[in-house]
Amino acid sequence: MQLHEVKTEADKRAFLQVAIDIYRNDPNWIRPLDKDIEEVFDPAKNKFFKRGECTRWLLENGGKYTGRIAAFVNRQYKQEQPTGGVGFFECINDQASADFMLDHCRKWLQGRGMEAMDGPINFGERDKWWGLVADGFYSPLYCMNYNPPYYVSLFENYGFQLYFNQVCFGMKVKQKLEPKFYERHARIAADPDYRAETIKKSQIEKYAKDFTHVYNKAWAGHGGGKSLEEKQVLKMFKTMKPVMDEDLIWFAYYKDEPIVIWVNLPDLNQYFKHLNGKFGLLQKLRFVLLQKFGKCSRFVGLVFGIVPEFQGKGLDAYIIIEGAKVIQPMARYDDYEMQWIGDFNPKMINIAESIAPNRSRTLRTYRYLFDRTKEFHRHPMLR
């Protein structure tokens, strides 16, 4: 066995091909867009290269590539000890092959002053390519990791320990909600100072401003959350605009002040699974046609937030029922699933369970301490 660093265009194609080979007979795998993977490793497109570095390798075994892995240092990733990351891991069902790749990454990270490694994670934000699927081995959401069940053993046998669970929640769209939701909704709906509405693409600037207001009050300064600038949100909304379904993005107001945001999108993987990883001109045309005439059976919860002074008043039930009154009758979607929430955040777990009560899948973020005598700590709980 030997590791071959990815440098050439042929290497990049081989890096993608390893995943295709691993999942060739897995009907649940959805091939990610090639560009979404490659942009992670492009210093011109990934801002994390400004304060970090990343290298990836191919595992060559018997004249074939049977695995791949990336290792990275993100200087903004503040942890108990200097901690690097490994990700984009694919491997045949062979512990020796996995150990060989992980040993190499450990030594690479130690050479850069790291004392631990987390994996499998992303050289970027947590909303993409983060965690190992441990439960719920069905088709992944857009930019969500997917893996065979045996990867759990490969990581745990190497010595990785559970740092935190990443819990997703889901439900059938037609499912009737519990009576308490309707009771809380009726109580708030009776007050004319409250109202709820969907986003209007024609007023994207207004809703970007409202989103920023709620987000920063709900998260900034709490549990390590960082504030957003309105221009950042506007850029994000403009990027999302072509795939937005206005009926899925909701805002609630009290006396015209934005107090709740509930942002959902159609699951883009329902379209991208037909594109075989490509997104050139022909694929973009097909994507537009799929949006117009195809079936997207699932939508995805991205953000749910309530400003602190209105938490605990039943606003979650209010906006959910307002949304259900629109979303359920149109029968456009069959399933709803929320992006993962860390089990270190019980407050958000409770909110998620109030929206979608079924735990649909679990991913895991693992940690490996290089000093095997050091006491291991799980992710600290947020209060």
C-alpha positions in Angstrom: 0.0 0.0 0.0 1.1 3.6 -0.7 -0.5 7.0 -0.6 -0.4 9.2 -3.7 -0.9 12.9 -3.2 -3.5 14.5 -5.4 -1.9 17.0 -7.6 -2.8 16.6 -11.3 -6.1 16.7 -13.1 -5.9 12.9 -13.5 -5.5 12.6 -9.7 -8.6 14.8 -9.2 -10.6 12.6 -11.4 -9.3 9.5 -9.6 -10.3 11.1 -6.3 -13.9 11.3 -7.5 -13.8 7.9 -9.0 -12.9 6.2 -5.7 -16.4 7.2 -4.4 -18.1 6.0 -7.5 -16.4 2.6 -7.2 -17.2 2.3 -3.5 -21.0 3.0 -4.0 -21.4 1.3 -7.3 -24.0 -1.1 -6.0 -25.6 1.1 -3.3 -28.9 2.5 -4.6 -29.1 5.0 -1.7 -26.0 6.9 -2.6 -26.4 10.1 -4.6 -23.3 11.3 -6.4 -22.4 14.8 -5.2 -21.7 17.4 -7.8 -18.1 17.2 -8.8 -17.8 20.9 -8.5 -19.0 20.9 -4.9 -16.2 18.5 -3.9 -13.5 20.2 -5.9 -14.3 23.7 -4.6 -13.3 22.5 -1.1 -9.8 22.0 -2.3 -9.6 25.1 -4.4 -7.8 28.0 -2.6 -9.5 30.5 -5.0 -12.9 29.3 -3.9 -12.5 28.1 -0.3 -11.8 31.0 2.1 -10.5 28.6 4.8 -7.2 28.4 2.9 -6.5 31.9 4.2 -5.9 30.6 7.7 -5.3 26.9 7.0 -3.9 24.3 4.7 -5.2 21.1 3.2 -3.8 18.0 1.4 -5.5 14.9 0.0 -4.3 11.5 -1.0 -5.3 8.4 -2.9 -4.6 5.0 -1.5 -3.0 2.7 -4.1 -3.2 -1.0 -3.4 -2.4 -3.7 -5.9 -2.3 -1.3 -8.8 -5.8 0.1 -8.0 -7.1 3.1 -6.0 -9.0 1.6 -3.1 -9.3 4.6 -0.8 -9.0 8.3 -0.4 -8.6 10.8 2.4 -7.9 14.5 3.1 -6.3 16.2 6.1 -6.5 19.8 7.0 -5.5 22.4 9.5 -8.0 25.2 10.2 -6.5 27.8 12.5 -10.0 29.2 13.2 -11.1 25.8 14.6 -10.7 26.6 18.3 -10.7 23.5 20.5 -9.4 22.2 23.8 -6.1 21.4 22.2 -4.8 22.2 18.7 -7.1 20.0 16.5 -6.9 19.2 12.9 -9.3 17.4 10.7 -9.7 14.5 8.3 -12.5 14.1 5.8 -13.6 13.0 2.4 -12.7 9.5 3.6 -13.6 6.6 1.3 -12.3 3.1 1.8 -12.9 -0.5 1.0 -13.9 -2.7 3.9 -10.4 -3.3 5.2 -9.1 -2.1 8.5 -5.5 -2.2 7.4 -6.3 0.2 4.6 -8.1 2.6 6.8 -5.4 2.5 9.4 -2.7 3.2 6.8 -4.5 6.4 5.6 -5.4 7.6 9.1 -1.8 7.0 10.4 -0.5 9.1 7.5 -2.9 11.9 8.3 -2.1 11.8 12.0 1.6 12.2 11.3 0.9 15.0 8.8 -1.1 16.8 11.4 1.4 16.3 14.1 4.0 17.8 11.9 1.9 21.0 11.9 1.5 21.2 15.7 -1.8 19.4 16.0 -2.6 17.3 19.1 -5.8 15.7 17.9 -7.9 15.1 14.8 -11.6 15.2 14.3 -13.3 13.3 11.5 -14.8 12.9 9.2 -15.3 16.6 8.9 -15.0 19.4 6.3 -12.4 21.9 5.5 -15.1 24.5 5.8 -18.3 25.2 7.7 -20.3 22.5 9.5 -23.3 22.7 7.2 -21.5 20.6 4.6 -19.7 17.3 4.5 -19.6 16.9 8.3 -19.9 13.6 10.3 -20.1 9.9 9.7 -23.6 8.3 9.2 -24.2 5.9 12.0 -28.0 5.5 11.7 -30.4 6.2 8.8 -28.6 4.8 5.8 -30.9 6.3 3.1 -30.3 8.9 0.4 -28.5 11.9 1.8 -29.5 15.5 1.8 -27.6 17.9 -0.4 -24.0 18.3 0.7 -24.5 15.8 3.5 -22.0 12.9 4.0 -23.1 9.4 3.3 -21.2 6.2 3.9 -21.5 2.4 4.2 -22.3 1.1 7.8 -18.8 -0.5 8.1 -17.1 2.9 8.2 -18.3 3.2 11.8 -16.1 0.2 12.7 -13.1 1.5 10.7 -13.1 4.7 12.7 -13.8 3.2 16.1 -11.4 0.3 15.7 -8.7 2.9 14.9 -9.3 4.6 18.2 -11.6 7.5 17.4 -14.1 8.4 20.1 -17.5 10.0 19.9 -17.1 13.8 20.2 -20.8 14.6 19.5 -23.8 13.1 17.8 -25.5 15.0 14.9 -29.2 14.4 15.1 -31.6 14.9 12.2 -35.4 15.0 12.6 -38.1 14.2 10.1 -41.8 13.6 9.5 -44.3 12.9 6.8 -45.7 16.2 5.4 -49.3 15.0 5.6 -48.9 13.9 9.3 -51.3 15.7 11.6 -49.7 17.6 14.3 -50.4 17.1 18.0 -53.5 19.0 19.4 -51.2 21.2 21.6 -49.8 22.8 18.5 -53.3 24.0 17.4 -54.1 25.2 20.8 -51.0 27.3 21.1 -51.5 28.6 17.5 -55.1 29.6 18.2 -54.0 31.5 21.3 -51.4 33.6 19.5 -53.4 33.9 16.3 -56.2 35.6 18.3 -53.9 38.5 19.0 -53.8 40.9 15.9 -50.3 42.1 16.8 -49.0 38.7 15.5 -48.8 37.7 11.9 -46.9 35.2 9.8 -46.0 35.4 6.1 -43.9 33.7 3.5 -40.9 35.2 1.8 -41.4 37.2 -1.4 -38.6 36.9 -3.9 -39.5 40.3 -5.2 -38.7 41.8 -1.8 -35.5 39.8 -1.1 -33.7 42.8 0.5 -36.5 43.2 3.1 -36.4 39.6 4.2 -32.6 39.5 4.3 -32.8 42.4 6.8 -35.5 40.6 8.8 -33.6 37.3 8.8 -30.4 39.1 10.0 -32.3 40.8 12.9 -33.8 37.5 14.2 -30.6 35.4 13.6 -28.3 37.8 15.5 -30.7 38.2 18.4 -31.3 34.4 18.6 -27.7 33.1 18.1 -25.0 35.7 18.1 -23.0 35.6 21.4 -24.7 32.4 22.6 -22.8 29.1 22.5 -20.1 30.5 20.3 -22.6 31.7 17.7 -21.3 34.4 15.4 -23.3 37.4 14.1 -24.1 37.9 10.5 -24.0 41.1 8.5 -27.0 42.0 6.4 -24.9 42.0 3.2 -23.9 38.4 3.9 -27.5 37.3 4.3 -28.5 39.2 1.2 -25.8 37.4 -0.8 -26.9 34.1 0.6 -30.5 34.8 -0.2 -29.6 35.8 -3.8 -27.7 32.5 -4.2 -30.7 30.6 -2.9 -33.2 32.5 -4.9 -33.3 30.2 -8.0 -34.1 27.2 -5.9 -36.4 28.9 -3.3 -40.0 27.8 -3.0 -41.7 30.8 -1.5 -44.2 28.6 0.4 -41.4 27.0 2.4 -39.7 30.1 4.0 -41.6 31.8 6.8 -41.3 34.8 9.0 -43.4 35.8 12.1 -43.8 39.4 13.3 -45.0 41.1 16.4 -46.1 44.7 15.8 -44.1 44.5 12.5 -40.9 43.5 14.3 -39.5 40.2 13.0 -39.4 37.6 15.8 -39.3 34.1 14.2 -37.6 32.7 11.1 -38.2 29.2 9.6 -36.2 28.6 6.5 -36.7 25.5 4.3 -35.6 24.6 0.8 -36.5 21.7 -1.6 -33.9 18.9 -1.2 -31.6 19.7 -4.2 -30.3 16.1 -4.2 -33.7 15.1 -5.5 -32.7 16.9 -8.7 -28.9 16.4 -8.7 -29.2 12.6 -8.5 -30.2 12.7 -12.2 -27.1 14.7 -13.2 -24.3 12.1 -12.5 -22.1 14.7 -10.7 -21.9 17.1 -13.6 -23.2 20.7 -13.7 -22.3 22.1 -17.1 -24.6 23.9 -19.5 -26.6 20.8 -20.5 -27.0 19.7 -16.8 -28.1 23.2 -15.8 -30.8 23.1 -18.5 -31.9 19.7 -17.3 -31.9 21.0 -13.7 -34.3 23.8 -14.7 -36.6 21.3 -16.5 -36.5 19.0 -13.4 -37.5 21.9 -11.2 -40.4 22.7 -13.5 -41.7 19.3 -14.4 -40.0 16.8 -12.1 -40.9 15.6 -8.6 -39.0 16.7 -5.5 -40.5 14.6 -2.7 -38.6 16.1 0.2 -37.9 19.5 1.6 -35.3 20.4 4.2 -35.2 22.5 7.3 -32.2 24.8 7.4 -32.8 27.4 10.0 -35.3 27.9 12.8 -35.0 30.7 15.3 -36.9 32.8 17.8 -35.6 36.0 19.4 -35.0 35.4 23.1 -37.8 37.6 24.5 -40.4 35.6 22.6 -39.1 32.1 23.4 -41.3 29.9 25.5 -44.5 31.6 24.3 -45.6 29.1 21.7 -44.3 30.9 18.7 -42.8 27.6 17.4 -46.4 26.1 17.2 -47.8 29.3 15.7 -45.4 29.5 12.7 -45.5 25.7 12.2 -49.3 25.7 11.9 -49.3 28.8 9.7 -46.9 26.9 7.4 -48.8 23.6 7.6 -52.0 25.4 6.5 -50.2 26.2 3.2 -47.8 23.3 2.7 -50.0 20.4 3.5 -52.9 21.2 1.2 -50.6 21.8 -1.8 -49.3 18.2 -1.5 -46.1 19.0 -3.3 -43.8 17.2 -0.9 -44.0 13.9 0.9 -41.3 14.2 3.5 -39.7 16.9 5.7 -36.3 16.6 7.3 -34.2 19.0 9.3 -30.5 19.4 8.9 -28.5 18.0 11.9 -28.3 19.5 15.3 -25.6 18.6 17.8 -26.6 16.7 20.9 -24.6 19.3 22.9 -27.4 21.8 22.2 -30.5 20.5 24.1 -32.4 23.7 23.6 -32.3 23.4 19.8 -32.9 19.6 20.1 -36.2 20.4 21.9 -37.2 22.9 19.3 -36.5 20.5 16.5 -38.5 17.8 18.2 -41.4 20.1 18.5 -41.3 20.7 14.7 -40.5 17.2 13.4 -40.7 14.6 16.3 -39.0 11.6 14.6 -35.3 11.2 14.7 -34.6 10.4 11.1 -30.8 9.8 11.1 -27.7 10.3 13.2 -24.2 11.3 12.1 -21.2 11.3 14.4 -18.2 13.6 14.8 -15.3 11.6 16.1 -12.1 12.8 17.8 -8.8 11.1 18.1 -6.3 12.4 20.7 -2.7 11.8 19.7 -1.6 11.5 23.3 -3.5 8.3 24.2 -3.0 8.9 27.9 -4.8 12.2 27.9 -8.4 12.2 29.3 -11.0 12.4 26.6 -13.8 15.0 26.8 -16.9 15.1 24.7 -18.2 18.4 23.2 -19.2 20.8 26.0 -22.9 21.2 26.5 -24.5 24.5 25.6 -26.8 26.1 28.1 
